[in-house]
Amino acid sequence: MFTDAFRNDAAAKVTGKAKYTDDYKLPDMLYAVPVHSKVASAIIKTINYSKALNQKGVVAVYTAKDIPGNIKFGQIIKDCPTLVNRRIRSAGDVIALIVAETREIALSALPFVEVELEEIPGVYNPEEAMQETSPLVNPDFGSNICNYHKVRTGNMEQGEKEAELIIEQEFRTSRVEHCYLEPETALCYLRPDGVMEVLGSMQHPFSTRRFVASTLGCQLSAVEVKNIPMGGGFGGKDDTAALVCARAALCAYLTRKPVKLTYSREMSMRESYKRHPYKLQYRMGLKQNGKIVFMKVRVVADGGAYCSVTPWVTWRSTVQSCGCYEVPNVQSDVYGVYTNNIFSGAFRGFGSPQVNFAIEQLIEMAAEKLNMDATEFRKMNMVHQGSKTITEQKLDNHTVSLQQVMDSVLKEIDYENKVQQCSFGNPDVEEWYGIGYAIAYRGVSLGAEGTDMNSAIINIQPDGSVLLETGVHENGQGAQSAMILIAAKELGIPKELIRYRLPSTSNIPDGGSTVASRGTIMGGGAVVNAAKIIKQRLCEGVEKALGINGCSYKNGNIYSAQGEIVADFFAAVRWCYDHQIYPYAFGVFKAPQISWDEETGHGNAYFSWVYSCQAAELKVNCKTGKITLLNLVAAHDIGKAINPALLTGQIYGGMAMGAGYALYENFPLVKGEPQITNYNGYRVMRSTDLPEMTAILIENADPNSPSNAKGIGEPALEITAPAIANALYRATGKRFTDLPIAPQVREYVKGKKQ
């Protein structure tokens, strides 16, 4: 394990020297602002912007008719318009763009854009949207069902017969805002060579490049997207960020001047996609001895007005719909549904938090019904080495460490002793005390629903300094620091020799989006493979210089076939250049061993898995219903800890975000219209809300990962909510199956007082 804390961009960020997109200013730069729809379902009759054009300092107003290329965008289905040309499907739709000499002028011109609308019936409940008689969000598709995934394993009829106890429960999760510090922003300009250069706050530069090129009707080579610091994303700066960049690029293309488009918080919250709200229905059959014999699952996800990545999010929910447990008979049906709500997309956890919230409560409900200890019940049913998942994937190519992570957390928090102290709504105390935990596994990276690969370039300079570049986009999580550490370890050289170059779409292949906790495992794998090529070339240089064969590389030195050191790193580099052997390498890592059968829901969904456990301690004021978190403890099997300090920080951040998801966060809509457009009404976790937190790093080197590392960004969040829900049950004696929970607890306490 690396023992030092390392963050190569820390100094720039803490001193304010790091430049984010909105910090850039170019000569003759113009400013754009969007004109958003105020209704969720309508037909545009006319757009009159003549009064806006007459405002001093306004340069142009652009609508869909000004787009030279394709109007619509989508990573899976191209159904989301850059600018609406006729039909409004969401209150976040953009109708026009105002371009002016200053941002203030552009904003002041917004009221002068007159849009005549004919409102038409919309549909806002996904269950209603699935009915044949409901209005179609997109009539061209013929249905409001965006996608459907299923798993069929075993024999459900036989499972029903074998079951001696059946439990049924419905759960609901909320629509949630990403709450990144930096709103969406883009700066675009045409270079003298005719290339559109794009700077922006985004998670997927390559997807952005594709969309900008499509919007402008030009070749991919005519668009270059630069990777610059980003102020948070959490999955939220994929589709919306690409749309913002395309709009800024359109304005720059038409005006032939640099154009910056920076969203206010209100604009961002109105338009940006959210975490999918879910309705989850579970039916579970058990033997009296505690063995699960079947699960029947039905999940409906509100995808909103546009597809985005709903099929991928709900696919992960399908694969993990029964949690980390052995279930011989499974019927799982998961739907993504179009509505006229603000669309849903990628969000940290990507379909796992919703199902984990349900299954980890259902497990404890089952244990209680059977009069069993919840821990023993989990041990009896959870996956172990050699188990098969519900998709028939055998877990035998890595260490299955559920028992290890669970034992680590329960020991750290002293669970066995503290669980005896829970209040269960005791009327004789002023504060109720509760403790709870949850376990989970999470498939590594994108899985079998997408092609998953990444690349890295290592370019050693004549003086021995190293330039490193990967297809991993830096979201602010310290990805570039991890890449440097992996390269340093593999090459056996000081990390100070390595400089990370922020990549551009023009000089490295598409590495995909920095999502799904894939940055370290995929990018790091590519770095390792590039370093292996470099070591071979350095050996070649030494062999050429000394006239020998059979050299090997280890820990920054080159050894002869007889095991003697014949050159150090710097000598090897010098001799490579002397003999025209360039110490340059392009490395690739492609996800192995994945497959999927959509008809049965069977296959090797992921090439490896992360195992996790989290526990929560809390108290509830019996008079006010105020919830106070006392302790959060997490253990995650991360394979190999590349940068322990940053890993711990990611786990703390994930638990904080997960606690907000559990207790407070909800983005309400009324007929698709946001009711909150700023943080003065949207409740997130504050520093004063957070308790002591402990992160336990479990290391079982993953043989499927060249760096032996797995991901942690998303597992850190995924089971905080069920851990808190289980703790609240032991505190209050009431089970809360909907999110967010804090308002329900207050109402429950209020009812008890009456």
Buried (B, 14 or more C-beta within 10 A) or exposed (E): EBEEEBBBBEEEBEEEEBEBBBBBEEEEBBBBBBBBBBBBBBEBEEBEBEBBBEBEBBBBBBBBEBBEBBBBBBBBBBBBBBBBBEBBBBBBBBBBBBBBBEBEBBBBBBEBBEBEBEEEEBBBBBBBBBEEEBBEBBEEBEBBBBBBBBBBBBEBEEBBEBBEBBBEBEBBBBBBBBBBEBBBBBBBBBEEEEBBBBBBBBBBBBBBBBBBBBBBEBEBEBBBBBBBBBBBBBBBBBBBBBBBBBBBBBBBBBBEBBBBBBBBBBBBBBBBBBBBBBBBBBBBBBEEEBBBBBBBBBBBBBBBBBBBBBBBBBBBBBBBBBBBBBBBBBBBBBBBBBBBBBBBBBBBBBBBBBBBBBBBBBBBBBBBEBEBBBBEBBBBBBBEEEBBBBBBBEBEBBBBBBBBBBBBBBEBBBBEEBBEEBBEBBEEEEBBBBBBBBBBBBBBBBBBBBEBBBBBBBBBEEEBBBBBBBBBBBBBBBBBBBBBBBBBBBBBBEBEBBBBBEBBBBEBBBBBBBBBBBBBBBBBBBBBBBBBBBBEBBBBBBBBBBEEEEBEBEEBBBBBEEEEEBBBBEBBBBBBBEEEBEBBBBBBBBBEEBEBEEEEBBBBBBBBBBBBBBBBBBBBBBEEBBBEBBBBBBBBBBBBBBBBBBBBBBBBBBBBBBBBBBBBBBBEBEEBBBEBBEEEEBBBBEEEBBBEBBBBBBBBEBEBBBBBBBBBBBBBBBBBBBBBBBBBBBBBBBBBBBBBBBBBBBEBBEEBEE
